[in-house]
Amino acid sequence: MPVRHFVKYTFFKIDPAWRRLDDERRSADKREFIAACEDFADGHLLRAFSLVGTRGDADLMLLSQAQNLERIHEFHVVLAQSGLMSWATVPYSFLAMTKPSEYSDESRLEVRPGHSKYLFVYPFVKTRAWYALPAEERWRIMQDHIRVGREYPSVDINTTYSFGLDDQEFVVGFETDNPADFLDLVQRLRTTESSSYTLRDTPTFTCISCSVERALGALDGASLTVTA
């Protein structure tokens, strides 16, 4: 049986007072955070993104993936012990799982490691009327949605599922090197029949892909002098 994975999107907001600490303290806090990330990344997918300059309510995001929920839990327990987390809040957190698609032959049971510069993430909820439609009708409607998506090959999508696990039904992540392509795609999708069955697809996060160290450096404009 194919193995499915848990996927966690965790967003962090850092107290501005942390930036006023001395360099040595901030460097120590960063190294503890990096150490927790490196431990989890040994055998698991972990990606870091900066939201400095793109959101006012979040500064960085970690995407973590594991085959069992306990490992996701353990990672966040260790992460919470870092000095940086004493100055951080988690304004958004999305938990989901992978599963085969009902509407496409392309089945992704893992979030594929991306190489694009940007990731656009949002939680997604459909109306109850959508689920009341016959399965064949839902399949028909989604084929047009998929067709429009394929007109933008520069935009890659990872859809994960949250039914019963979290407040949303899906977490959708689009990757691209060109934000304009994503903007045009979303605008086109608004014209499809499937869009009329959308109940909620916000908040939307524009995330800049980078290393954990670089994401932390964006918080205070200072880089670590010694690599952790």
Rosetta silent file (secondary structure, phi, psi, omega in degrees, C-alpha in Angstrom):
SEQUENCE: MPVRHFVKYTFFKIDPAWRRLDDERRSADKREFIAACEDFADGHLLRAFSLVGTRGDADLMLLSQAQNLERIHEFHVVLAQSGLMSWATVPYSFLAMTKPSEYSDESRLEVRPGHSKYLFVYPFVKTRAWYALPAEERWRIMQDHIRVGREYPSVDINTTYSFGLDDQEFVVGFETDNPADFLDLVQRLRTTESSSYTLRDTPTFTCISCSVERALGALDGASLTVTA
SCORE:     score description
SCORE:     0.000 S_00000001
   1 L     0.000  131.572 -179.021    0.000    0.000    0.000 S_00000001
   2 L   -58.681  140.758 -178.600    1.444    3.422   -0.934 S_00000001
   3 L   -86.583  127.170  176.220    2.772    5.387    2.036 S_00000001
   4 L   -96.505  161.578 -176.155    1.124    8.725    2.703 S_00000001
   5 L  -125.934  148.726  168.635    2.799   11.596    4.525 S_00000001
   6 E   -84.693  141.011  179.239    1.847   14.231    7.049 S_00000001
   7 E  -128.861  132.221 -177.698    2.661   17.764    5.955 S_00000001
   8 E  -126.384  126.747  173.120    2.887   20.738    8.321 S_00000001
   9 E  -106.903  112.816 -177.421    3.060   24.424    7.380 S_00000001
  10 E  -118.343  123.293 -178.370    4.152   26.438   10.422 S_00000001
  11 E  -106.499  138.282 -176.624    4.331   30.236   10.313 S_00000001
  12 E  -121.343  141.573  172.740    6.314   32.264   12.849 S_00000001
  13 E  -122.810  126.658 -176.003    6.139   35.891   13.938 S_00000001
  14 E   -99.459  133.302  176.429    9.090   37.268   15.921 S_00000001
  15 L   -60.219  126.706  179.513    8.689   39.919   18.611 S_00000001
  16 H   -56.032  -24.412  179.428   10.475   43.099   17.404 S_00000001
  17 H   -62.872  -25.252  179.583   12.074   43.349   20.870 S_00000001
  18 H   -61.766  -33.681 -178.437   14.236   40.337   19.948 S_00000001
  19 H   -66.604  -18.820 -178.617   16.080   42.487   17.398 S_00000001
  20 H   -90.362   -1.580  174.506   17.250   44.771   20.200 S_00000001
  21 L   -71.349  161.729 -179.701   19.094   41.966   21.987 S_00000001
  22 L   -70.105  160.420 -174.820   22.882   41.896   21.641 S_00000001
  23 H   -56.977  -41.195 -176.746   24.457   40.096   18.678 S_00000001
  24 H   -63.432  -42.966 -179.729   25.766   37.189   20.752 S_00000001
  25 H   -65.822  -44.322  179.769   22.345   36.381   22.213 S_00000001
  26 H   -64.642  -38.105  177.776   20.604   36.557   18.845 S_00000001
  27 H   -64.248  -40.672  178.611   23.258   34.338   17.263 S_00000001
  28 H   -64.181  -41.806  178.944   22.834   31.750   20.019 S_00000001
  29 H   -62.436  -40.874  179.447   19.062   31.773   19.549 S_00000001
  30 H   -65.056  -43.473 -177.523   19.457   31.243   15.817 S_00000001
  31 H   -63.203  -37.705  177.955   21.909   28.355   16.257 S_00000001
  32 H   -65.191  -40.692  178.403   19.499   26.538   18.574 S_00000001
  33 H   -64.774  -44.500  179.025   16.705   26.956   16.034 S_00000001
  34 H   -63.188  -40.384 -179.618   18.956   25.752   13.206 S_00000001
  35 H   -61.230  -41.057  177.983   20.085   22.727   15.236 S_00000001
  36 H   -64.126  -39.761  179.389   16.472   21.623   15.732 S_00000001
  37 H   -67.952  -42.067 -179.906   15.841   21.996   12.001 S_00000001
  38 H   -64.210  -36.840  178.751   18.986   20.078   11.037 S_00000001
  39 H   -63.149  -44.861  179.972   18.023   17.215   13.339 S_00000001
  40 H   -69.603  -38.900 -175.979   14.608   16.875   11.713 S_00000001
  41 H   -67.127  -14.678  175.849   15.952   17.357    8.173 S_00000001
  42 L   -75.964   86.968  179.694   18.152   14.285    8.633 S_00000001
  43 L   107.798   -3.001 -179.578   15.767   11.841    6.967 S_00000001
  44 L  -136.255  156.709  175.807   12.767   14.137    6.469 S_00000001
  45 E   -77.823  126.476  174.207   11.743   16.897    4.108 S_00000001
  46 E  -139.673  126.675  178.054   12.173   20.338    5.654 S_00000001
  47 E  -128.973  144.383 -178.946   12.013   23.593    3.707 S_00000001
  48 E  -115.735  147.641 -179.837   12.359   27.158    4.951 S_00000001
  49 E  -143.005  144.652  174.472   10.823   30.329    3.567 S_00000001
  50 E  -100.026  140.631  174.810   11.024   34.009    4.452 S_00000001
  51 L  -118.303   12.179  177.077    7.912   36.190    4.532 S_00000001
  52 E   -64.401  122.306 -179.412    9.750   39.385    5.473 S_00000001
  53 L    92.747  -10.558  179.528    8.395   42.042    3.149 S_00000001
  54 L  -113.711  -23.135  176.931    5.462   39.935    1.887 S_00000001
  55 E  -136.774  150.865  176.450    3.285   39.619    5.034 S_00000001
  56 L   -96.593  -11.212 -174.842    2.869   41.796    8.090 S_00000001
  57 L  -114.020    9.136  176.049    1.717   39.000   10.390 S_00000001
  58 L  -154.398  143.812 -176.555    4.370   36.330    9.719 S_00000001
  59 L  -110.060  -31.225  179.297    8.144   36.439    9.257 S_00000001
  60 E  -153.385  160.190 -179.974    9.115   32.905    8.287 S_00000001
  61 E  -138.072  139.963  173.640    7.585   29.540    7.499 S_00000001
  62 E  -114.419  128.905  173.541    8.784   25.962    7.848 S_00000001
  63 E  -104.109  118.001 -179.308    7.331   23.191    5.704 S_00000001
  64 E  -122.145  147.603 -177.669    7.934   19.802    7.339 S_00000001
  65 E  -140.944  136.352  178.050    6.942   16.327    6.140 S_00000001
  66 E  -153.609  160.635 -178.968    7.069   12.906    7.802 S_00000001
  67 L   -77.488  -18.164  178.174    5.366    9.537    7.529 S_00000001
  68 L  -133.399  151.739 -174.695    4.023    9.721   11.081 S_00000001
  69 H   -70.510  -28.120 -179.482    2.516   12.483   13.147 S_00000001
  70 H   -60.572  -38.102 -179.175    4.713   11.746   16.161 S_00000001
  71 H   -68.604  -36.720  175.040    7.824   12.887   14.290 S_00000001
  72 H   -62.823  -43.796  178.762    6.142   16.167   13.352 S_00000001
  73 H   -60.280  -48.404 -178.409    5.157   16.579   17.008 S_00000001
  74 H   -60.857  -40.360  179.368    8.670   15.834   18.280 S_00000001
  75 H   -59.462  -44.858 -177.563   10.199   18.331   15.868 S_00000001
  76 H   -74.134  -26.369  173.438    8.006   21.155   17.101 S_00000001
  77 H   -65.684  -47.279  179.177    8.649   20.211   20.738 S_00000001
  78 H   -65.257  -41.074  178.890   12.406   20.496   20.184 S_00000001
  79 H   -58.929  -39.426 -178.379   11.942   23.671   18.147 S_00000001
  80 H   -66.700  -17.465  179.789   10.000   25.232   21.027 S_00000001
  81 L   -84.378   -6.999  179.610   13.022   24.725   23.300 S_00000001
  82 L   -74.937  152.027 -179.052   15.175   27.061   21.211 S_00000001
  83 H   -60.982  -33.323 -177.906   15.835   30.544   22.536 S_00000001
  84 H   -62.579  -34.592 -177.150   14.274   32.145   19.460 S_00000001
  85 H   -69.922  -14.530  173.198   10.897   30.593   20.222 S_00000001
  86 H   -67.503  -18.374 -178.185   10.801   32.531   23.495 S_00000001
  87 H  -113.361   11.099 -172.962   10.304   35.568   21.275 S_00000001
  88 E  -118.768  151.594  168.081    8.044   33.941   18.677 S_00000001
  89 E  -122.105  165.003  178.505    4.367   33.276   18.144 S_00000001
  90 E  -118.293   89.409 -175.962    2.719   30.972   15.600 S_00000001
  91 E   -70.910  -23.848  179.265   -0.041   33.035   13.978 S_00000001
  92 E  -141.939  144.464  179.780   -0.858   30.326   11.419 S_00000001
  93 E  -155.571  123.503 -177.426   -0.420   26.577   11.363 S_00000001
  94 E  -123.731  125.548  177.534   -1.810   24.120    8.797 S_00000001
  95 E  -110.689  135.783 -178.092   -1.707   20.326    9.166 S_00000001
  96 E  -151.952  175.638  174.658   -2.501   18.071    6.216 S_00000001
  97 E  -134.521  158.700  172.617   -1.793   14.702    4.601 S_00000001
  98 L   -86.692  155.043  174.310   -1.061   13.519    1.097 S_00000001
  99 L  -165.638  161.021  178.077   -3.468   11.224   -0.762 S_00000001
 100 L   -63.813  146.739  178.735   -4.283   10.223   -4.355 S_00000001
 101 L   -78.541  144.536  175.008   -6.313   12.741   -6.349 S_00000001
 102 L   -79.433  -18.057 -167.447   -9.905   11.959   -7.319 S_00000001
 103 L  -117.972   -3.495 -176.834   -9.640   14.033  -10.485 S_00000001
 104 L  -141.420  148.957  177.365   -6.194   13.435  -11.956 S_00000001
 105 L   -73.714  -18.044 -179.373   -4.000   10.469  -12.808 S_00000001
 106 L   -80.505  112.000 -177.604   -1.066   12.303  -11.267 S_00000001
 107 L  -113.810  122.674 -179.648   -0.880   11.134   -7.652 S_00000001
 108 L  -113.750  106.456  179.079    1.584   12.719   -5.253 S_00000001
 109 L   -91.269    0.343  172.063    1.923   10.897   -1.971 S_00000001
 110 L  -137.849  148.224  170.008    4.806   13.177   -0.993 S_00000001
 111 L   -73.906  121.376 -175.607    5.332   16.901   -1.316 S_00000001
 112 L   -75.080  136.326  175.818    8.110   17.055   -3.873 S_00000001
 113 L   -57.724  126.151 -175.476   11.223   19.030   -2.933 S_00000001
 114 L   -97.305  160.530  178.802   10.940   22.248   -4.893 S_00000001
 115 L  -127.607    8.502 -179.272   13.554   24.365   -6.583 S_00000001
 116 L   -82.003  160.856 -177.944   11.479   27.435   -7.405 S_00000001
 117 L   -74.210  -30.759 -171.523   12.090   30.841   -5.842 S_00000001
 118 E  -127.320  145.523  174.172    8.551   31.356   -4.593 S_00000001
 119 E  -127.403  129.042  177.558    5.865   29.331   -2.844 S_00000001
 120 E  -111.917  120.614 -172.709    2.270   30.541   -2.589 S_00000001
 121 E  -123.573  138.354  170.758    0.282   28.798    0.151 S_00000001
 122 E  -155.710  150.647  173.192   -3.323   29.046    1.265 S_00000001
 123 E   -78.723  151.427 -172.858   -5.949   26.971    3.091 S_00000001
 124 E  -138.574  133.496  178.099   -8.932   25.981    0.984 S_00000001
 125 E  -133.454  131.279  176.365  -12.542   25.062    1.829 S_00000001
 126 E   -95.625  162.701  178.840  -15.288   24.112   -0.635 S_00000001
 127 L   -74.441  158.950  175.790  -19.025   24.650   -0.171 S_00000001
 128 H   -64.370  -28.838  179.195  -21.294   21.845    1.036 S_00000001
 129 H   -60.740  -31.118  178.536  -23.083   22.110   -2.322 S_00000001
 130 H   -61.060  -45.681 -176.745  -19.914   20.807   -3.970 S_00000001
 131 H   -74.452  -15.381  176.941  -20.026   17.554   -2.031 S_00000001
 132 H   -80.416  -15.497  178.924  -23.737   17.163   -2.804 S_00000001
 133 L   -70.269  148.716  173.149  -22.959   16.918   -6.541 S_00000001
 134 L   -59.823  149.816 -177.160  -22.689   13.445   -8.107 S_00000001
 135 H   -57.279  -38.113 -179.298  -19.107   12.204   -8.367 S_00000001
 136 H   -66.812  -34.444  179.445  -19.229   12.291  -12.185 S_00000001
 137 H   -70.117  -40.848  176.716  -20.336   15.917  -12.155 S_00000001
 138 H   -62.415  -40.968  178.976  -17.528   16.929   -9.804 S_00000001
 139 H   -61.665  -43.460 -179.944  -15.062   15.099  -12.043 S_00000001
 140 H   -60.977  -46.262 -178.753  -16.377   16.953  -15.113 S_00000001
 141 H   -62.266  -40.673 -176.668  -16.097   20.357  -13.448 S_00000001
 142 H   -71.607  -21.833  179.179  -12.564   19.687  -12.232 S_00000001
 143 H   -64.835  -35.781  177.029  -11.325   18.741  -15.704 S_00000001
 144 H   -69.884  -38.459  176.895  -11.723   22.367  -16.827 S_00000001
 145 H   -60.058  -45.323  179.951   -9.958   23.524  -13.670 S_00000001
 146 H   -66.538  -39.291  179.850   -7.070   21.149  -14.402 S_00000001
 147 H   -60.068  -43.787  179.119   -6.969   22.222  -18.064 S_00000001
 148 H   -63.237  -42.719  179.489   -6.502   25.875  -17.086 S_00000001
 149 H   -59.017  -36.648 -178.220   -3.750   24.925  -14.661 S_00000001
 150 H   -73.795  -11.156  175.537   -1.852   23.112  -17.409 S_00000001
 151 L   -76.212   -7.882  179.721   -1.782   26.298  -19.469 S_00000001
 152 L  -123.719   72.238 -175.371    0.758   27.596  -16.936 S_00000001
 153 L   -63.660  -17.068  179.102    3.512   24.935  -16.919 S_00000001
 154 L   -75.817   -9.698 -179.099    5.846   27.263  -14.982 S_00000001
 155 L  -108.536  120.521 -179.901    3.568   26.883  -11.944 S_00000001
 156 E  -105.704  141.866 -175.226    3.778   23.593  -10.050 S_00000001
 157 E  -120.938  140.110  169.386    1.124   22.583   -7.505 S_00000001
 158 E  -123.871  116.675  177.695    1.140   20.397   -4.385 S_00000001
 159 E  -106.199  128.070  175.628   -2.302   19.741   -2.884 S_00000001
 160 E  -121.385  162.741 -167.539   -2.582   18.197    0.578 S_00000001
 161 E  -120.000  136.165 -174.111   -5.717   17.198    2.481 S_00000001
 162 L  -122.848   10.094 -176.503   -6.882   18.265    5.941 S_00000001
 163 L   -50.591  117.035  178.249  -10.366   16.740    6.330 S_00000001
 164 L    79.536  -12.978 -179.113  -10.836   16.175   10.074 S_00000001
 165 L   -93.460  -31.681 -175.287   -7.207   17.062   10.836 S_00000001
 166 L  -151.897 -178.891 -172.919   -7.444   20.856   10.783 S_00000001
 167 L   -69.715  -30.895  179.869   -9.906   23.683   10.114 S_00000001
 168 L   -88.541  171.752  176.021   -9.446   23.705    6.329 S_00000001
 169 L   -97.477  -32.679  179.138  -10.157   20.901    3.860 S_00000001
 170 E  -137.062  156.456  164.496   -7.055   21.366    1.705 S_00000001
 171 E  -122.142  122.961 -175.250   -3.745   23.186    1.858 S_00000001
 172 E  -110.272  130.255  178.711   -2.636   24.267   -1.597 S_00000001
 173 E  -124.751  121.185  178.079    0.938   25.176   -2.436 S_00000001
 174 E  -109.123  132.338  177.893    1.959   26.661   -5.808 S_00000001
 175 E  -116.558  140.179  177.270    5.632   26.989   -6.755 S_00000001
 176 E  -164.546  160.475  172.148    7.078   29.155   -9.501 S_00000001
 177 L   -91.847  -10.244 -175.304    9.990   31.415  -10.375 S_00000001
 178 L  -125.882   99.434 -179.930    7.590   33.976  -11.833 S_00000001
 179 H   -56.928  -29.442  179.930    4.908   35.419   -9.500 S_00000001
 180 H   -62.615  -35.941  178.088    3.170   37.022  -12.495 S_00000001
 181 H   -64.368  -40.052  179.053    2.383   33.559  -13.877 S_00000001
 182 H   -67.020  -43.485  178.143    0.759   32.585  -10.593 S_00000001
 183 H   -57.408  -46.559 -179.200   -1.250   35.812  -10.471 S_00000001
 184 H   -65.202  -38.130  178.345   -2.527   35.229  -14.013 S_00000001
 185 H   -62.227  -48.209 -178.868   -3.357   31.601  -13.224 S_00000001
 186 H   -61.923  -40.973  178.534   -5.409   32.505  -10.147 S_00000001
 187 H   -62.487  -40.422  177.678   -7.270   35.188  -12.084 S_00000001
 188 H   -65.009  -40.730 -178.389   -8.077   32.660  -14.831 S_00000001
 189 H   -63.875  -24.776  178.040   -9.257   30.092  -12.297 S_00000001
 190 L   -63.964  -21.843 -177.601  -11.797   32.603  -10.975 S_00000001
 191 L   -89.111   -6.386 -177.446  -13.646   32.223  -14.291 S_00000001
 192 L   -83.135  158.881 -179.617  -14.018   28.440  -14.063 S_00000001
 193 H   -62.896  -33.928 -178.285  -17.147   26.686  -12.852 S_00000001
 194 H   -62.214  -29.174 -177.675  -15.263   25.115   -9.953 S_00000001
 195 H   -62.613  -28.173 -178.639  -14.583   28.573   -8.501 S_00000001
 196 H   -69.435  -12.205  178.918  -18.281   29.034   -7.721 S_00000001
 197 H  -101.680   11.670  177.576  -17.975   26.221   -5.184 S_00000001
 198 E   -83.696  125.480  175.636  -15.166   27.904   -3.221 S_00000001
 199 E   -93.306  -41.834 -179.057  -16.148   28.855    0.324 S_00000001
 200 E  -153.785  135.651  175.293  -12.758   30.104    1.551 S_00000001
 201 L  -144.064   36.568  176.110   -9.249   30.364    0.067 S_00000001
 202 L  -135.557  160.456    1.388   -7.561   32.886    2.355 S_00000001
 203 L   -74.827  157.301  178.376   -5.230   33.918    3.908 S_00000001
 204 L  -110.342  133.764 -175.698   -2.716   33.655    1.095 S_00000001
 205 E  -115.720  125.322  173.826    1.002   33.606    1.853 S_00000001
 206 E   -97.239  111.777 -171.270    3.739   34.695   -0.553 S_00000001
 207 E  -115.679  137.943 -179.856    6.863   32.849    0.607 S_00000001
 208 E  -103.147  119.219 -176.490   10.449   33.268   -0.573 S_00000001
 209 E   -68.996  135.983  178.715   12.442   30.038   -0.627 S_00000001
 210 E  -166.377  174.339  175.084   15.762   30.082    1.233 S_00000001
 211 L   -72.681  163.390  176.568   17.874   28.178    3.726 S_00000001
 212 H   -59.666  -43.331 -178.556   16.923   28.198    7.413 S_00000001
 213 H   -61.904  -41.104 -179.540   19.989   30.325    8.142 S_00000001
 214 H   -69.225  -37.970  177.640   19.071   32.870    5.498 S_00000001
 215 H   -62.828  -38.471  178.032   15.459   33.035    6.720 S_00000001
 216 H   -71.302  -36.473  178.404   16.718   33.746   10.236 S_00000001
 217 H   -63.261  -30.103  179.061   19.156   36.337    8.934 S_00000001
 218 H   -69.311  -17.813 -178.443   16.262   38.203    7.350 S_00000001
 219 H   -70.362  -35.721 -176.782   14.751   38.669   10.817 S_00000001
 220 H  -131.096    3.595  178.867   17.470   41.026   12.032 S_00000001
 221 L    73.814   12.773 -178.161   19.632   41.647    8.975 S_00000001
 222 L  -119.922  135.765  176.743   22.559   39.818   10.576 S_00000001
 223 L   -98.090  156.054  177.874   24.209   36.635    9.354 S_00000001
 224 L   -73.717  136.738  179.992   25.867   34.045   11.561 S_00000001
 225 L   -78.922  -24.893  178.531   29.646   34.380   11.642 S_00000001
 226 L  -126.904  126.767 -179.642   30.070   30.654   12.275 S_00000001
 227 L   -66.937  134.992 -179.488   27.911   28.067   10.511 S_00000001
 228 L   -68.115    0.000    0.000   25.942   25.906   12.930 S_00000001
